[in-house]
């Protein structure tokens, strides 16, 4: 008797909901499709992501040409349940937990030109993403190289390409990554979601991010209030 066909880990049809991995939402699809072995969220994850978001939002809102470039090192961990909750009829996840890390280094002048010029093409430098993906009870290394491109008009994104250059790792995971990127860059199914994510971050998320107190301030101990002097006892009347 022939064995029943193994369930395909990729399903195509319908529309998927892209979920952003980093402030630069061009990496959204990779974030959603590149998950590691029962991994717990690292303590520094949220703080590093928040710091990068604040740095980028400050550039986007102030448009000040003076200041440092955008340099961030971020890590994000997803539990299997979280990833599977984002499944759709287009993409399904057949692996375990995941953790991805990326180092972003983008010139300030390039970012400001993209959002200030009437029309601009913004290329991110090659971004290397390293992930651990749980497969068969083991954490497998996955290495991805992308060079995202975003076309802006009057400060709003109109087109986004992830532009996958390399993907190395377990065949099942690599196949899923290539499939997801293809849906966005070639077929265009995920493209509207990516454009919406970029514009939503710039116009909606950034004002919220900048309205929150800086986490750095929380780490700075508050100055102790000077001790109140006790009033001197009144002298008894003679």
GROMACS elastic network, one bead per residue, 0.5 to 0.9 nm:
[ bonds ]
;  ai    aj funct       b0    kb
    2     5     6  0.88110   500
    3     6     6  0.84899   500
    4     7     6  0.89541   500
    5     8     6  0.84148   500
    6     9     6  0.88878   500
    7    10     6  0.87324   500
    8    11     6  0.70364   500
    9    91     6  0.83931   500
    9    92     6  0.65073   500
    9    93     6  0.68229   500
    9    94     6  0.59539   500
    9   172     6  0.75662   500
    9   176     6  0.77739   500
   10    90     6  0.77840   500
   10    91     6  0.60651   500
   10    92     6  0.60582   500
   10    93     6  0.79284   500
   10    94     6  0.87302   500
   10   175     6  0.85025   500
   10   176     6  0.66584   500
   10   179     6  0.79655   500
   11    88     6  0.88205   500
   11    89     6  0.65469   500
   11    90     6  0.54686   500
   11    91     6  0.56721   500
   11    92     6  0.66060   500
   12    15     6  0.88871   500
   12    89     6  0.66716   500
   12    91     6  0.67072   500
   13    16     6  0.88904   500
   13    88     6  0.88102   500
   13    89     6  0.57059   500
   13    91     6  0.83864   500
   14    88     6  0.76393   500
   14    89     6  0.55181   500
   14    90     6  0.54127   500
   14   189     6  0.83378   500
   15    88     6  0.70224   500
   15    89     6  0.68401   500
   15    90     6  0.57480   500
   15    91     6  0.85974   500
   15   189     6  0.63474   500
   15   190     6  0.71165   500
   16    86     6  0.81826   500
   16    87     6  0.73484   500
   16    88     6  0.54270   500
   16    89     6  0.70810   500
   16    90     6  0.55895   500
   16    91     6  0.66382   500
   16   189     6  0.76550   500
   16   190     6  0.64866   500
   16   193     6  0.84763   500
   17    86     6  0.69690   500
   17    87     6  0.80102   500
   17    88     6  0.74068   500
   17   190     6  0.74422   500
   17   193     6  0.68266   500
   18    28     6  0.61359   500
   18    29     6  0.57598   500
   18    31     6  0.87346   500
   18    32     6  0.66720   500
   18    86     6  0.82366   500
   18   190     6  0.68301   500
   18   193     6  0.60445   500
   18   194     6  0.67983   500
   18   197     6  0.83148   500
   19    25     6  0.85383   500
   19    28     6  0.55050   500
   19    29     6  0.67403   500
   19    31     6  0.71108   500
   19    32     6  0.56694   500
   19    86     6  0.80112   500
   19   193     6  0.86495   500
   19   194     6  0.85999   500
   19   197     6  0.82296   500
   20    23     6  0.75393   500
   20    24     6  0.81254   500
   20    25     6  0.54364   500
   20    26     6  0.79582   500
   20    27     6  0.68115   500
   20    29     6  0.71372   500
   20    30     6  0.86114   500
   20    31     6  0.64060   500
   20    32     6  0.71184   500
   20   194     6  0.83660   500
   20   197     6  0.72094   500
   21    24     6  0.80010   500
   21    25     6  0.68210   500
   21    26     6  0.87562   500
   21    27     6  0.62219   500
   21    28     6  0.51832   500
   21    29     6  0.79381   500
   21    30     6  0.75835   500
   21    32     6  0.70271   500
   21    76     6  0.74020   500
   21   100     6  0.89691   500
   22    25     6  0.58760   500
   22    26     6  0.82539   500
   22    27     6  0.66608   500
   22    28     6  0.71384   500
   22    31     6  0.79069   500
   22    49     6  0.72922   500
   22    52     6  0.86296   500
   22    53     6  0.81238   500
   22    74     6  0.79323   500
   22    76     6  0.87194   500
   22   102     6  0.88728   500
   23    26     6  0.85912   500
   23    27     6  0.86463   500
   23    49     6  0.78241   500
   23    52     6  0.72254   500
   23    53     6  0.55895   500
   23    56     6  0.75218   500
   23    57     6  0.88170   500
   23   198     6  0.84698   500
   23   201     6  0.73778   500
   24    27     6  0.64727   500
   24    28     6  0.80292   500
   24    53     6  0.87881   500
   24    56     6  0.87330   500
   24   198     6  0.71390   500
   24   201     6  0.84580   500
   25    28     6  0.50895   500
   25    29     6  0.85911   500
   25   194     6  0.67528   500
   25   195     6  0.84023   500
   25   197     6  0.60408   500
   25   198     6  0.53515   500
   25   201     6  0.78093   500
   26    29     6  0.76421   500
   26    30     6  0.87267   500
   26   148     6  0.60396   500
   26   149     6  0.76737   500
   26   150     6  0.76890   500
   26   160     6  0.66768   500
   26   161     6  0.71698   500
   26   162     6  0.59791   500
   26   194     6  0.65698   500
   26   195     6  0.83435   500
   26   197     6  0.83316   500
   26   198     6  0.72200   500
   27    30     6  0.54927   500
   27    31     6  0.62366   500
   27    32     6  0.88352   500
   27   146     6  0.83567   500
   27   148     6  0.74331   500
   27   162     6  0.66470   500
   27   194     6  0.87602   500
   28    31     6  0.51607   500
   28    32     6  0.63213   500
   28    33     6  0.87151   500
   28   162     6  0.86254   500
   28   194     6  0.69115   500
   28   197     6  0.82165   500
   29    32     6  0.51224   500
   29    33     6  0.60904   500
   29    34     6  0.82281   500
   29   162     6  0.80419   500
   29   177     6  0.82569   500
   29   180     6  0.68079   500
   29   181     6  0.68223   500
   29   184     6  0.82206   500
   29   190     6  0.81614   500
   29   194     6  0.80443   500
   30    33     6  0.51652   500
   30    34     6  0.54535   500
   30    35     6  0.87930   500
   30   129     6  0.87167   500
   30   144     6  0.86654   500
   30   162     6  0.84590   500
   30   177     6  0.67760   500
   30   180     6  0.79557   500
   30   181     6  0.76205   500
   31    34     6  0.54312   500
   31    35     6  0.73231   500
   31    76     6  0.84956   500
   31   100     6  0.75226   500
   32    35     6  0.73223   500
   32    78     6  0.89468   500
   32    83     6  0.70662   500
   32    86     6  0.80304   500
   33    83     6  0.80614   500
   33    91     6  0.86009   500
   33    92     6  0.89458   500
   33    93     6  0.77030   500
   33   173     6  0.83015   500
   33   176     6  0.71304   500
   33   177     6  0.61548   500
   33   180     6  0.73461   500
   34    98     6  0.69353   500
   34    99     6  0.79082   500
   34   100     6  0.71064   500
   34   131     6  0.66659   500
   34   132     6  0.82423   500
   34   133     6  0.72683   500
   34   142     6  0.80361   500
   34   173     6  0.74653   500
   34   174     6  0.87827   500
   34   176     6  0.85394   500
   34   177     6  0.69411   500
   35    77     6  0.75183   500
   35    78     6  0.64952   500
   35    79     6  0.83236   500
   35    80     6  0.82715   500
   35    83     6  0.79028   500
   35    95     6  0.81041   500
   35    96     6  0.75723   500
   35    97     6  0.59537   500
   35    99     6  0.54474   500
   35   100     6  0.65854   500
   35   131     6  0.64574   500
   35   132     6  0.64560   500
   35   133     6  0.50336   500
   35   134     6  0.76539   500
   35   142     6  0.89438   500
   35   173     6  0.87972   500
   36    39     6  0.59823   500
   36    77     6  0.77685   500
   36    78     6  0.78331   500
   36    79     6  0.80897   500
   36    80     6  0.86151   500
   36    95     6  0.85828   500
   36    96     6  0.62939   500
   36    99     6  0.51933   500
   36   100     6  0.83106   500
   36   131     6  0.73275   500
   36   135     6  0.79992   500
   36   138     6  0.82540   500
   36   139     6  0.55654   500
   36   140     6  0.73126   500
   36   141     6  0.86910   500
   37    40     6  0.89665   500
   37    79     6  0.89894   500
   37    96     6  0.64030   500
   37    97     6  0.53378   500
   37    98     6  0.67169   500
   37    99     6  0.86573   500
   37   132     6  0.75337   500
   37   133     6  0.65125   500
   37   135     6  0.76911   500
   37   137     6  0.66797   500
   37   138     6  0.61959   500
   37   139     6  0.51002   500
   37   140     6  0.84220   500
   38    79     6  0.72413   500
   38    80     6  0.82683   500
   38    96     6  0.73651   500
   38    97     6  0.55898   500
   38    98     6  0.79689   500
   38   134     6  0.75753   500
   38   137     6  0.88569   500
   38   139     6  0.88766   500
   39    42     6  0.86201   500
   39    77     6  0.70564   500
   39    78     6  0.78986   500
   39    79     6  0.71918   500
   39    97     6  0.62951   500
   39    98     6  0.69089   500
   39    99     6  0.72714   500
   39   134     6  0.89662   500
   40    77     6  0.70939   500
   40    78     6  0.83942   500
   40    79     6  0.79180   500
   41    44     6  0.85579   500
   41    45     6  0.70848   500
   41    46     6  0.89668   500
   41    76     6  0.74261   500
   41    77     6  0.54210   500
   41    78     6  0.76842   500
   41    79     6  0.86875   500
   41    99     6  0.84364   500
   42    45     6  0.55157   500
   42    46     6  0.83422   500
   42    75     6  0.81347   500
   42    76     6  0.81252   500
   42    77     6  0.75788   500
   43    46     6  0.73556   500
   43    47     6  0.80364   500
   44    47     6  0.54080   500
   44    48     6  0.60472   500
   44    49     6  0.86115   500
   44    74     6  0.88815   500
   44    75     6  0.83044   500
   45    48     6  0.53943   500
   45    49     6  0.62419   500
   45    50     6  0.85641   500
   45    74     6  0.67284   500
   45    75     6  0.55929   500
   45    76     6  0.61366   500
   45    77     6  0.81011   500
   46    49     6  0.51841   500
   46    50     6  0.59421   500
   46    51     6  0.84805   500
   46    74     6  0.87838   500
   46    75     6  0.85340   500
   46    76     6  0.81288   500
   47    50     6  0.51349   500
   47    51     6  0.60880   500
   47    52     6  0.86543   500
   47   215     6  0.76385   500
   48    51     6  0.51417   500
   48    52     6  0.62676   500
   48    53     6  0.86442   500
   48    72     6  0.77008   500
   48    73     6  0.71136   500
   48    74     6  0.58681   500
   48    75     6  0.78236   500
   49    52     6  0.51793   500
   49    53     6  0.61444   500
   49    54     6  0.86041   500
   49    72     6  0.82119   500
   49    73     6  0.82120   500
   49    74     6  0.59040   500
   49    75     6  0.77035   500
   49    76     6  0.83859   500
   50    53     6  0.50641   500
   50    54     6  0.61178   500
   50    55     6  0.86104   500
   50   209     6  0.81965   500
   50   215     6  0.82476   500
   51    54     6  0.51621   500
   51    55     6  0.62071   500
   51    56     6  0.86842   500
   51    72     6  0.82693   500
   51   214     6  0.84013   500
   51   215     6  0.78726   500
   51   216     6  0.87476   500
   52    55     6  0.51000   500
   52    56     6  0.61631   500
   52    57     6  0.84481   500
   52    70     6  0.78250   500
   52    71     6  0.77827   500
   52    72     6  0.58104   500
   52    73     6  0.81759   500
   52    74     6  0.80861   500
   53    56     6  0.52183   500
   53    57     6  0.59197   500
   53    58     6  0.84187   500
   53   206     6  0.77833   500
   53   209     6  0.73401   500
   54    57     6  0.50798   500
   54    58     6  0.59675   500
   54    59     6  0.86445   500
   54   206     6  0.76810   500
   54   209     6  0.63057   500
   54   210     6  0.65201   500
   54   214     6  0.82387   500
   55    58     6  0.52537   500
   55    59     6  0.65412   500
   55    60     6  0.88824   500
   55    70     6  0.70015   500
   55    71     6  0.88449   500
   56    59     6  0.52214   500
   56    60     6  0.62788   500
   56    61     6  0.87073   500
   56    70     6  0.66923   500
   56   111     6  0.89735   500
   56   206     6  0.84562   500
   57    61     6  0.59684   500
   57    62     6  0.82660   500
   57   201     6  0.86536   500
   57   202     6  0.72799   500
   57   205     6  0.85128   500
   57   206     6  0.51626   500
   57   207     6  0.78382   500
   57   209     6  0.74067   500
   57   210     6  0.71322   500
   58    61     6  0.53732   500
   58    62     6  0.57903   500
   58    63     6  0.77212   500
   58    64     6  0.85888   500
   58   206     6  0.80296   500
   58   210     6  0.73358   500
   59    62     6  0.54938   500
   59    63     6  0.52406   500
   59    64     6  0.64478   500
   59    65     6  0.81903   500
   59    67     6  0.86536   500
   59    70     6  0.87783   500
   59   108     6  0.76301   500
   59   111     6  0.80450   500
   59   112     6  0.72977   500
   60    63     6  0.54783   500
   60    64     6  0.84644   500
   60   111     6  0.78464   500
   60   112     6  0.69249   500
   60   115     6  0.75639   500
   60   202     6  0.71164   500
   60   206     6  0.81041   500
   61    64     6  0.84337   500
   61   202     6  0.82997   500
   61   206     6  0.76859   500
   61   207     6  0.80952   500
   62    65     6  0.88138   500
   63    66     6  0.88245   500
   63   112     6  0.61798   500
   63   115     6  0.87924   500
   63   116     6  0.81871   500
   64    67     6  0.73356   500
   64   112     6  0.81716   500
   65   108     6  0.71967   500
   65   109     6  0.66135   500
   65   112     6  0.73473   500
   66   108     6  0.84495   500
   66   109     6  0.89599   500
   67   108     6  0.76888   500
   68    71     6  0.82652   500
   68   107     6  0.82495   500
   68   108     6  0.68258   500
   69   105     6  0.72676   500
   69   106     6  0.61332   500
   69   109     6  0.79099   500
   70   104     6  0.72078   500
   70   105     6  0.56201   500
   70   106     6  0.51764   500
   70   107     6  0.62842   500
   70   108     6  0.62046   500
   70   111     6  0.88598   500
   71   103     6  0.74703   500
   71   104     6  0.55038   500
   71   106     6  0.65846   500
   71   107     6  0.85704   500
   72   102     6  0.81520   500
   72   103     6  0.57055   500
   72   104     6  0.50726   500
   72   105     6  0.65982   500
   73   101     6  0.73797   500
   73   102     6  0.59061   500
   73   104     6  0.62965   500
   73   105     6  0.87925   500
   74   100     6  0.83188   500
   74   101     6  0.56029   500
   74   102     6  0.55326   500
   74   103     6  0.63976   500
   74   104     6  0.81584   500
   75    99     6  0.70089   500
   75   100     6  0.55997   500
   75   102     6  0.65625   500
   75   103     6  0.88953   500
   76    98     6  0.83230   500
   76    99     6  0.56013   500
   76   100     6  0.54725   500
   76   101     6  0.65077   500
   77    97     6  0.77050   500
   77    98     6  0.56955   500
   77   100     6  0.65261   500
   77   101     6  0.88830   500
   78    81     6  0.82004   500
   78    82     6  0.62462   500
   78    83     6  0.65332   500
   78    97     6  0.58644   500
   78    98     6  0.52156   500
   78    99     6  0.62204   500
   78   100     6  0.86922   500
   79    82     6  0.52794   500
   79    83     6  0.64763   500
   79    84     6  0.87737   500
   79    96     6  0.73612   500
   79    98     6  0.64976   500
   79    99     6  0.87096   500
   80    83     6  0.51813   500
   80    84     6  0.61171   500
   80    85     6  0.85091   500
   80    93     6  0.84426   500
   80    95     6  0.73873   500
   80    98     6  0.73628   500
   81    84     6  0.51486   500
   81    85     6  0.60302   500
   81    86     6  0.88724   500
   81    96     6  0.85260   500
   81    97     6  0.81344   500
   82    85     6  0.51696   500
   82    86     6  0.68938   500
   82    97     6  0.87768   500
   83    86     6  0.54606   500
   83    87     6  0.70133   500
   83    92     6  0.89510   500
   83    93     6  0.70656   500
   83    96     6  0.87197   500
   83    97     6  0.79601   500
   83    98     6  0.87218   500
   84    87     6  0.51253   500
   84    88     6  0.87848   500
   84    92     6  0.71081   500
   84    93     6  0.59651   500
   84    94     6  0.83683   500
   85    88     6  0.86006   500
   86    91     6  0.87636   500
   86    92     6  0.83871   500
   86    93     6  0.89361   500
   87    90     6  0.77228   500
   87    91     6  0.57997   500
   87    92     6  0.50750   500
   87    93     6  0.68324   500
   88    91     6  0.54021   500
   88    92     6  0.63831   500
   89    92     6  0.72931   500
   90   180     6  0.87966   500
   90   183     6  0.89814   500
   91   176     6  0.82737   500
   91   179     6  0.88050   500
   91   180     6  0.74310   500
   92   176     6  0.88415   500
   93    96     6  0.82286   500
   93   176     6  0.85576   500
   94   135     6  0.85773   500
   94   172     6  0.89416   500
   95    98     6  0.86711   500
   95   133     6  0.72703   500
   95   134     6  0.59687   500
   95   135     6  0.55129   500
   95   136     6  0.79630   500
   95   173     6  0.82320   500
   96   133     6  0.67010   500
   96   135     6  0.62373   500
   96   136     6  0.83749   500
   96   137     6  0.80433   500
   97   132     6  0.83232   500
   97   133     6  0.62707   500
   97   134     6  0.55802   500
   97   135     6  0.87591   500
   97   139     6  0.88598   500
   98   131     6  0.69545   500
   98   132     6  0.56217   500
   98   134     6  0.64710   500
   98   139     6  0.85444   500
   99   130     6  0.83359   500
   99   131     6  0.54159   500
   99   132     6  0.53179   500
   99   133     6  0.68975   500
  100   129     6  0.66664   500
  100   130     6  0.55390   500
  100   132     6  0.64817   500
  100   133     6  0.86581   500
  100   142     6  0.88640   500
  101   128     6  0.85568   500
  101   129     6  0.57494   500
  101   130     6  0.53219   500
  101   131     6  0.62877   500
  102   127     6  0.71688   500
  102   128     6  0.62329   500
  102   130     6  0.66002   500
  102   131     6  0.88756   500
  103   127     6  0.71414   500
  103   128     6  0.71760   500
  103   129     6  0.76493   500
  104   124     6  0.89794   500
  104   125     6  0.85040   500
  104   127     6  0.67630   500
  104   128     6  0.86567   500
  105   124     6  0.86910   500
  105   125     6  0.76256   500
  105   127     6  0.85515   500
  106   109     6  0.87151   500
  106   110     6  0.74038   500
  106   111     6  0.75319   500
  106   124     6  0.68489   500
  106   125     6  0.69564   500
  107   110     6  0.54130   500
  107   111     6  0.66855   500
  107   112     6  0.89695   500
  108   111     6  0.52885   500
  108   112     6  0.63079   500
  108   113     6  0.86264   500
  109   112     6  0.52493   500
  109   113     6  0.60335   500
  109   114     6  0.86018   500
  110   113     6  0.52153   500
  110   114     6  0.62440   500
  110   115     6  0.89675   500
  110   122     6  0.72199   500
  110   123     6  0.85916   500
  110   124     6  0.89324   500
  111   114     6  0.52852   500
  111   115     6  0.66678   500
  111   116     6  0.87033   500
  111   122     6  0.75714   500
  112   115     6  0.54467   500
  112   116     6  0.59265   500
  112   117     6  0.83243   500
  113   116     6  0.51369   500
  113   117     6  0.56359   500
  113   120     6  0.73620   500
  113   122     6  0.85009   500
  114   117     6  0.59572   500
  114   118     6  0.86068   500
  114   119     6  0.75733   500
  114   120     6  0.52181   500
  114   121     6  0.66800   500
  114   122     6  0.58695   500
  114   150     6  0.86684   500
  114   151     6  0.80329   500
  114   152     6  0.63078   500
  114   153     6  0.84315   500
  114   154     6  0.88767   500
  114   155     6  0.70434   500
  115   118     6  0.81563   500
  115   119     6  0.84778   500
  115   120     6  0.77013   500
  115   152     6  0.67012   500
  115   153     6  0.78112   500
  115   154     6  0.68487   500
  115   156     6  0.70110   500
  115   157     6  0.85559   500
  116   119     6  0.83219   500
  116   120     6  0.84822   500
  116   153     6  0.88197   500
  116   154     6  0.67934   500
  116   155     6  0.58237   500
  117   120     6  0.60518   500
  117   152     6  0.81866   500
  117   153     6  0.74701   500
  117   154     6  0.64655   500
  117   155     6  0.71821   500
  118   152     6  0.78840   500
  118   153     6  0.55180   500
  118   155     6  0.72865   500
  119   151     6  0.75904   500
  119   152     6  0.56655   500
  119   154     6  0.62391   500
  119   155     6  0.80342   500
  120   150     6  0.83742   500
  120   151     6  0.58673   500
  120   152     6  0.51779   500
  120   153     6  0.65311   500
  120   154     6  0.85947   500
  120   155     6  0.87837   500
  121   149     6  0.71090   500
  121   150     6  0.59530   500
  121   152     6  0.62912   500
  121   153     6  0.89530   500
  122   148     6  0.83602   500
  122   149     6  0.56320   500
  122   150     6  0.51046   500
  122   151     6  0.61003   500
  122   152     6  0.75447   500
  123   126     6  0.88292   500
  123   147     6  0.69201   500
  123   148     6  0.60334   500
  123   150     6  0.65136   500
  123   151     6  0.87019   500
  124   127     6  0.75386   500
  124   146     6  0.87810   500
  124   147     6  0.56964   500
  124   148     6  0.54672   500
  124   149     6  0.62882   500
  124   150     6  0.83548   500
  125   146     6  0.84680   500
  125   147     6  0.58663   500
  125   148     6  0.77883   500
  126   145     6  0.65643   500
  126   146     6  0.56611   500
  126   148     6  0.77901   500
  126   165     6  0.87897   500
  127   144     6  0.81229   500
  127   145     6  0.56661   500
  127   146     6  0.52654   500
  127   147     6  0.60055   500
  127   148     6  0.81688   500
  128   143     6  0.71841   500
  128   144     6  0.57676   500
  128   146     6  0.66171   500
  128   147     6  0.88686   500
  129   142     6  0.81899   500
  129   143     6  0.59288   500
  129   144     6  0.50936   500
  129   145     6  0.63097   500
  129   146     6  0.79902   500
  130   141     6  0.72878   500
  130   142     6  0.58701   500
  130   144     6  0.64570   500
  130   145     6  0.88878   500
  131   140     6  0.81069   500
  131   141     6  0.59305   500
  131   143     6  0.64089   500
  131   144     6  0.82245   500
  132   139     6  0.56806   500
  132   140     6  0.53658   500
  132   142     6  0.60551   500
  132   143     6  0.88755   500
  133   138     6  0.79874   500
  133   139     6  0.53639   500
  133   140     6  0.51231   500
  133   141     6  0.65473   500
  133   142     6  0.70738   500
  133   170     6  0.89494   500
  133   173     6  0.80129   500
  134   137     6  0.60636   500
  134   138     6  0.54069   500
  134   140     6  0.60844   500
  135   138     6  0.54425   500
  135   139     6  0.64114   500
  135   140     6  0.66761   500
  135   170     6  0.84853   500
  135   173     6  0.89024   500
  136   139     6  0.83401   500
  140   169     6  0.71876   500
  140   170     6  0.70528   500
  141   168     6  0.82287   500
  141   169     6  0.59515   500
  141   170     6  0.78178   500
  142   167     6  0.73047   500
  142   168     6  0.56776   500
  142   170     6  0.72083   500
  142   173     6  0.78909   500
  142   174     6  0.77533   500
  143   166     6  0.77690   500
  143   167     6  0.57166   500
  143   168     6  0.51257   500
  143   169     6  0.64752   500
  144   164     6  0.76623   500
  144   165     6  0.76947   500
  144   166     6  0.54953   500
  144   168     6  0.64367   500
  144   169     6  0.87221   500
  144   174     6  0.88317   500
  144   177     6  0.89734   500
  145   163     6  0.87807   500
  145   164     6  0.62567   500
  145   165     6  0.54261   500
  145   167     6  0.64664   500
  146   162     6  0.64644   500
  146   163     6  0.56012   500
  146   165     6  0.53969   500
  146   166     6  0.70335   500
  146   167     6  0.88466   500
  147   161     6  0.84427   500
  147   162     6  0.64873   500
  147   163     6  0.53897   500
  147   164     6  0.66601   500
  147   165     6  0.72159   500
  148   160     6  0.73430   500
  148   161     6  0.55368   500
  148   163     6  0.53643   500
  148   164     6  0.78929   500
  149   159     6  0.81412   500
  149   160     6  0.57925   500
  149   161     6  0.51080   500
  149   162     6  0.65212   500
  149   163     6  0.71739   500
  150   157     6  0.65445   500
  150   158     6  0.74988   500
  150   159     6  0.57092   500
  150   161     6  0.64457   500
  150   162     6  0.87030   500
  150   195     6  0.86804   500
  151   156     6  0.83556   500
  151   157     6  0.57341   500
  151   158     6  0.56633   500
  151   159     6  0.51428   500
  151   160     6  0.65326   500
  151   161     6  0.89128   500
  152   155     6  0.58465   500
  152   156     6  0.52435   500
  152   158     6  0.56675   500
  152   159     6  0.73663   500
  153   156     6  0.53858   500
  153   157     6  0.64481   500
  153   158     6  0.67459   500
  154   157     6  0.84904   500
  155   199     6  0.88243   500
  156   195     6  0.88377   500
  156   198     6  0.82909   500
  156   199     6  0.60916   500
  156   202     6  0.84309   500
  156   203     6  0.89645   500
  157   160     6  0.74072   500
  157   195     6  0.59871   500
  157   196     6  0.81360   500
  157   198     6  0.66267   500
  157   199     6  0.61037   500
  158   192     6  0.89865   500
  158   195     6  0.63236   500
  158   196     6  0.89754   500
  158   199     6  0.88967   500
  159   191     6  0.75187   500
  159   192     6  0.82936   500
  159   194     6  0.84209   500
  159   195     6  0.62499   500
  160   184     6  0.85485   500
  160   185     6  0.78811   500
  160   191     6  0.67000   500
  160   192     6  0.86517   500
  160   194     6  0.66377   500
  160   195     6  0.61555   500
  160   198     6  0.87426   500
  161   164     6  0.87433   500
  161   181     6  0.86429   500
  161   184     6  0.72761   500
  161   185     6  0.54437   500
  161   186     6  0.89908   500
  161   191     6  0.78448   500
  161   194     6  0.87372   500
  162   181     6  0.67463   500
  162   184     6  0.77003   500
  162   185     6  0.66313   500
  163   181     6  0.77501   500
  163   185     6  0.71152   500
  164   167     6  0.76200   500
  164   177     6  0.89771   500
  164   178     6  0.77109   500
  164   181     6  0.70527   500
  164   182     6  0.88929   500
  167   174     6  0.60623   500
  167   175     6  0.89324   500
  167   177     6  0.78426   500
  167   178     6  0.78736   500
  168   171     6  0.82084   500
  168   173     6  0.89225   500
  168   174     6  0.64408   500
  169   172     6  0.83943   500
  169   173     6  0.68596   500
  169   174     6  0.59958   500
  170   173     6  0.55122   500
  170   174     6  0.61430   500
  170   175     6  0.84641   500
  171   174     6  0.51558   500
  171   175     6  0.58261   500
  171   176     6  0.85049   500
  172   175     6  0.51716   500
  172   176     6  0.63080   500
  172   177     6  0.88192   500
  173   176     6  0.51297   500
  173   177     6  0.63070   500
  173   178     6  0.87248   500
  174   177     6  0.50964   500
  174   178     6  0.61931   500
  174   179     6  0.84631   500
  175   178     6  0.52275   500
  175   179     6  0.60311   500
  175   180     6  0.85989   500
  176   180     6  0.60727   500
  176   181     6  0.85583   500
  177   180     6  0.51865   500
  177   181     6  0.61243   500
  177   182     6  0.83925   500
  178   181     6  0.52251   500
  178   182     6  0.59504   500
  178   183     6  0.86082   500
  179   182     6  0.50729   500
  179   183     6  0.62964   500
  179   184     6  0.89061   500
  180   183     6  0.51393   500
  180   184     6  0.66532   500
  180   185     6  0.88366   500
  180   190     6  0.81808   500
  181   184     6  0.51748   500
  181   185     6  0.59408   500
  181   186     6  0.78889   500
  181   190     6  0.84287   500
  182   185     6  0.51968   500
  182   186     6  0.51031   500
  182   187     6  0.63207   500
  182   188     6  0.79468   500
  182   189     6  0.89565   500
  183   186     6  0.59213   500
  183   188     6  0.56358   500
  183   189     6  0.53919   500
  183   190     6  0.60297   500
  183   191     6  0.79615   500
  184   187     6  0.58937   500
  184   189     6  0.55293   500
  184   192     6  0.85694   500
  184   194     6  0.83518   500
  185   188     6  0.57551   500
  185   189     6  0.84714   500
  185   190     6  0.80823   500
  185   191     6  0.70295   500
  186   189     6  0.84992   500
  187   190     6  0.81587   500
  187   191     6  0.84884   500
  188   192     6  0.75788   500
  189   192     6  0.72429   500
  189   193     6  0.84236   500
  190   193     6  0.55330   500
  190   194     6  0.65745   500
  191   194     6  0.52136   500
  191   195     6  0.63571   500
  191   196     6  0.86510   500
  192   195     6  0.51988   500
  192   196     6  0.61217   500
  192   197     6  0.85697   500
  193   196     6  0.50550   500
  193   197     6  0.60839   500
  193   198     6  0.87552   500
  194   198     6  0.63202   500
  194   199     6  0.87319   500
  195   198     6  0.52930   500
  195   199     6  0.63234   500
  195   200     6  0.83921   500
  196   199     6  0.52766   500
  196   200     6  0.57632   500
  196   201     6  0.84245   500
  197   200     6  0.50092   500
  197   201     6  0.60484   500
  197   202     6  0.86752   500
  198   201     6  0.52608   500
  198   202     6  0.64083   500
  198   203     6  0.87286   500
  199   202     6  0.51632   500
  199   203     6  0.59585   500
  199   204     6  0.78644   500
  200   203     6  0.53589   500
  200   204     6  0.51962   500
  200   205     6  0.63367   500
  200   206     6  0.85974   500
  201   204     6  0.56415   500
  201   206     6  0.59885   500
  201   207     6  0.89970   500
  202   205     6  0.62535   500
  202   206     6  0.55702   500
  202   207     6  0.81434   500
  203   206     6  0.63392   500
  203   207     6  0.70910   500
  204   207     6  0.59752   500
  204   208     6  0.68569   500
  205   208     6  0.52455   500
  205   209     6  0.61075   500
  205   210     6  0.87237   500
  206   210     6  0.61107   500
  206   211     6  0.84493   500
  207   210     6  0.53003   500
  207   211     6  0.61351   500
  207   212     6  0.89299   500
  208   211     6  0.50871   500
  208   212     6  0.66299   500
  209   212     6  0.55507   500
  209   213     6  0.85435   500
  210   213     6  0.75021   500
  210   214     6  0.80870   500
  211   214     6  0.88876   500
  212   215     6  0.86062   500
  213   216     6  0.84862   500
  213   217     6  0.73172   500
  213   218     6  0.81692   500
  214   217     6  0.55172   500
  214   218     6  0.71744   500
  215   218     6  0.50928   500
  215   219     6  0.67360   500
  216   219     6  0.52311   500
  216   220     6  0.66910   500
  217   220     6  0.52068   500
  217   221     6  0.81403   500
  218   221     6  0.72673   500
  218   222     6  0.86443   500
  220   223     6  0.89347   500
  221   224     6  0.86830   500
  222   225     6  0.87614   500
  223   226     6  0.89321   500
  224   227     6  0.85805   500
  225   228     6  0.85706   500
  226   229     6  0.88786   500
  229   232     6  0.86627   500
  230   233     6  0.87438   500
  231   234     6  0.85991   500
  232   235     6  0.88593   500
  233   236     6  0.89348   500
  234   237     6  0.88607   500
  235   238     6  0.86071   500
